[in-house]
Amino acid sequence: MANQRLISEIGANIKQLRLAQAKGQTEVATALKISVAALSKIENGQTDINLSRLAQIAKYFEVSVSSVISKEINTTVSQDVLEELEQLKQQLADKNAEVMKLQKKVIDLYDKLGL
């Protein structure tokens, strides 16, 4: 029973890694040369995962094998993604402000031309 719980936790961690990197099951399964159904079973803890597959998954996600096994390290991956999202959010806000300024200039030009 403890073994099944471990398999389920590892599967959930793999799913978290996949989602944290915004990858679909088809993309990951293709890269790992397994079926989407096989990846789904791994993520849902329905199938055991051997060490070579675990190493392959870790290499694909560019993390250590312990990252795939340990929830604590997966949280770090998610934190990195959150930080990147925050930077992108700031860049979007800056671009939005720039667009607003340009829109105001266009409106002012139309006013000057009497259109």
C-alpha positions in Angstrom: 0.0 0.0 0.0 2.9 2.4 0.8 4.4 1.5 -2.6 1.2 2.5 -4.4 1.1 5.8 -2.5 4.7 6.5 -3.6 3.9 5.7 -7.2 0.9 8.1 -7.1 3.0 10.9 -5.5 5.7 10.5 -8.2 3.0 10.6 -10.9 1.4 13.7 -9.4 4.9 15.4 -9.3 5.4 14.5 -13.0 2.1 16.1 -13.8 3.0 19.2 -11.8 6.3 19.5 -13.6 4.5 19.2 -17.0 1.9 21.8 -16.0 4.5 24.1 -14.5 6.3 24.1 -17.9 2.9 24.6 -19.7 3.3 21.4 -21.7 0.6 19.1 -22.9 0.5 15.4 -22.5 0.8 14.8 -26.2 4.0 16.9 -26.4 5.6 15.2 -23.4 4.5 11.7 -24.5 5.9 12.2 -28.0 9.3 13.5 -26.6 9.5 10.5 -24.3 8.4 8.1 -27.1 5.5 6.7 -25.2 1.8 6.9 -25.8 -0.4 9.6 -24.2 -2.3 6.8 -22.4 1.0 5.5 -20.9 1.9 9.0 -19.7 -1.6 9.5 -18.3 -1.3 6.2 -16.4 2.1 7.4 -15.0 0.7 10.8 -13.9 -2.3 9.2 -12.3 -0.3 6.6 -10.4 -1.9 3.7 -12.3 1.4 2.2 -13.5 4.8 1.7 -11.9 7.7 3.7 -13.2 11.2 2.3 -13.6 14.4 4.1 -12.9 15.4 4.6 -16.6 12.0 6.1 -17.4 12.3 8.3 -14.2 15.8 9.5 -15.5 14.4 10.1 -18.9 11.6 12.3 -17.5 14.0 14.2 -15.3 16.2 14.9 -18.3 13.3 16.0 -20.4 12.1 18.5 -17.8 15.8 19.5 -17.1 15.5 18.7 -13.4 17.2 16.2 -11.2 15.6 12.8 -10.5 15.1 13.9 -6.9 13.0 16.8 -8.3 10.7 14.3 -9.9 10.4 12.3 -6.6 10.3 15.2 -4.2 7.4 17.7 -3.9 9.6 20.3 -2.2 11.8 20.7 -5.3 8.7 20.8 -7.6 7.5 23.8 -5.6 10.8 25.5 -6.5 10.1 24.9 -10.2 6.7 26.4 -9.8 8.2 29.4 -8.0 10.5 30.0 -11.0 7.5 29.9 -13.3 5.7 32.4 -11.1 8.6 34.7 -11.1 8.8 34.6 -14.9 5.1 35.2 -15.1 5.5 38.3 -12.9 8.2 39.6 -15.2 6.0 39.0 -18.3 3.1 40.7 -16.5 5.2 43.8 -15.9 6.4 43.8 -19.5 2.7 43.6 -20.6 1.8 46.5 -18.4 4.6 48.6 -19.8 3.6 47.8 -23.4 0.0 48.6 -22.5 1.0 52.0 -21.2 3.0 52.6 -24.4 0.0 51.7 -26.5 -2.2 54.1 -24.5 0.2 56.9 -25.2 0.3 56.1 -28.9 -3.5 56.0 -29.0 -3.7 59.4 -27.4 -1.3 60.8 -30.0 -3.4 59.4 -32.8 -6.5 61.0 -31.3 -4.7 64.3 -30.9 -3.6 64.2 -34.6 -7.2 63.5 -35.7 -8.4 66.5 -33.7 -5.7 68.7 -35.3 -6.7 67.6 -38.7 -10.4 68.1 -37.9 -11.4 64.6 -38.7 
